[in-house]
Amino acid sequence: MSILFLSTPSASTNQQSTNMDPHELETLFKIMETVSSDQNWRILHPYPCKPGSSWLGIECKNGVDNKSHVTRLDFGTRPNPTCKPTATFPNLIFQLPNLESVFFIQCFTHSRTRISVSRNRLLSTSLQQLSLRSNPSLIGSIPSQLSSLKSLQVLTLSQNSLIGQIPVQIFSMSFLVHLDLTYNKLTGNVPDQIGNLQNLVGLDLSYNKFIGPIPDTIGQLGMLQKLDLSSNAITGSIPESIENLPSLSFMALSNNKLSGKFPKGLSKLQSLQYFLMDDNPMFIPLPVEFGQLKKLQELRLAGSGYSGTIPSSYSQLLNLTTLSLQNNKLRGEIPVGFSSLSHIYHLNLSRNFLGGVVPFNSSFLKRLGRNLDLSGNPGLCLSPSEADAVFIGVGVCGRNNTNNSITMPFKKSEAPSGHNISFFLVAALGIVAFHYLFSLV
């Protein structure tokens, strides 16, 4: 009898026992029944906001009306409620008036569903974070009605199956701090209206199908710290306005169709720590301005047709941990100053036309171990005094070593141009194993 009484309380009894508005309580139960079948929520958790009886994945707070209100819901991964195969997106979440955060992670995996928002029933004026991540059955376009969530600060719609263009209404959400639309099938240009989000700190649109140029209005995002547009089909050059982003610490533009010169104000990005721009058809000399970005920790410019020599100014990047310049058309010698880069643990200069004596001592060579790759540079050779340190894919100066495709001994001043000798094959011997960890908060 007590179970039946708890599962179907009257409105007055419910208010006294749970201190929740009965309509909000009923809305919550309907959401749970739409999403999860882990248990009978009405029977086992009739007072979801009561201390000691609430389920994992829910948070409540007392409001000014002295009632308990749901402020956070987490679905999809344990210990939070998991989602049943028939789960669909519950637009009733927008009727929870005090909801601040909601997460659906690996939730919509079987039944195809869409993000649906009814403007007439939108009550969640307090919603600050909406995160729908790793939901392969979440399809359709991003609804423009999301722009009605005026308090939203974090919008994460990552690793879903969303299509279409970004609705321009999204860029009216003036409080937005973080926008993550990665790993979808979104198309069209990055809208010029992106410049309206002047509180934006993180913008990640990577792994989609965006085309066209990077809008010049990107320079209006003065608080931006992270910009990731990698793995799209973006064309044109980096806009000059990028120099107006003094807080930018992470910029990733790899795997696009960018070309042309770098902006003149590149050296103004003094907060930049990570610059990733592999695999773009640049076909220009390496910009010397990178050598002025003293905080750089990672610089990746592989596979982009860069020519000329490696600027000696790169030796001034004393915080550098990773430098990837492989698979370009670089000539000349490795800057001697690279041997002073005490923080570097990953250096890849392979498959270029570099020549001369490798300017690294045995200590440097052993520290990097297999994280150093100089192979495929037919003009490079290793000093005999360092030959036993580690095998790095180049021959020893003055030795007729057919295993390394070096058929002529030469001194540093007699380094061949690279057209007379075939490329090396990479052979990896693990003397010292360093685990390279890339992380960004």
Phi, psi and omega in degrees: 000321182294324180295315179298322181295319182288330184279340181225062183285155174286166183298315182293316179296320180299318180294321181289323186277322186252345183056034177242150173295130184298326179292319178294322178297316179294321177299318179298315179296322179295322177297313181298320181289333177285328190259314193235145175236025181301323181199172177277099189295323182296320184278314186277338180224063183291339179240072191297337180260358181285128180306132179090349181236000182282158179268159175295141180101002179229140173231143180228155175220154175281134179266181179293342178274007180066024175246158177276136180230143178289127180244342181209140175226133177237129179230151164114324182230138180294147013276004177287165178302132176275166184257136180285159182303331182267010183299137174232163183296122183269098181292355175295344180300332182282000176259002175273107195293338183248012182294129181251326183218139176216136184230129171236104184241122183052048186254310183261089188243349184236302183273127180294135183211165182231157172285119182238134181226125175256111184301326182290340183246018183275108182247348187280068180288348182262359185296123182250334183221124177234116185231116175237106190229139176061052178239086186297340180265007176273108190243186176084189183262168176282119182290135179295339182295345176300337180294347177286348178277078191293340181267359186296130179248329182232120176237111180240113178234062191257145175059048174242201178235042183282146183231177175085187182267161175287123178295133184296339179298333180302330185276011171264000182278086193293341181269359185296127180253327183222127178233116183233111179239028189291157173054056171231202179233039183287146187232182177084185179279157167286116189297147176300333183294354178304332181293349179285341184274069191282357172262002187292130177254323180232128177231116181229109179242021186291159177058056172226206181231036181291145180235183177077184185276165168288121184297142179298336181292352178301334180289354178275353182272070189297343181260001187296131177248330181232129175229116180230110178240019187292158176058055170229207176230042184286138184244182179082200182240169176293126184294149179301332184294351181299337181294348181271015181248076186291341182264358185296121180245342182223123176224122181235122181229018185296157174057054173230200179236035181287147179208184178086185185278157174284153180297147182297329183271020181305322184292350179281350182277066187286352175267356187292126178247332182228122175232111185241113183215046175292155167057061170226145182281072185279305177054049176223167173294155176296133180288131181289342184298335179301330180293348179265356182267085192296339182270359182302130175249327177230132175227114183236115182225036185283156170059040185229014173073021179294142183238182179078201183260164174282121182301135178295340180296339178296340178291347180274357182276076189288346177266002185293128175251334182222129173227116181240110179235020186290159174059049173236204181233040184282141180236181178082195185259158173290128180306132181300328182296345178299333180293346179264003180281089190287342182263353186285134180229001176213113182227116181235109177242020187290161175056055171231203178235037181288153180219179178092187182275134177296123188271036184243139177274177185296325179297315178297315182297319181288325180297319180278324180055232182286355176276006173248123180228112178243010186294160178076017173244093191297342181268356182276146171214159184256136179303137180304329181291342180250008189296332184268003184291306181191148178275120185240015175090012176232158180278175180264133181301130176088000179252142175271082188251097182291338179295335181254012178063024174261112183253349181229127174288148179205156175266171182303319182285350182246022182300129181292163186286339182110347180271346186264351188231141181285162181288156178274160167260143181280128174237123187253120172244121184274094176273314178230127181258115175249131178267115181271122183250121175254122179216149176216128179285000000 
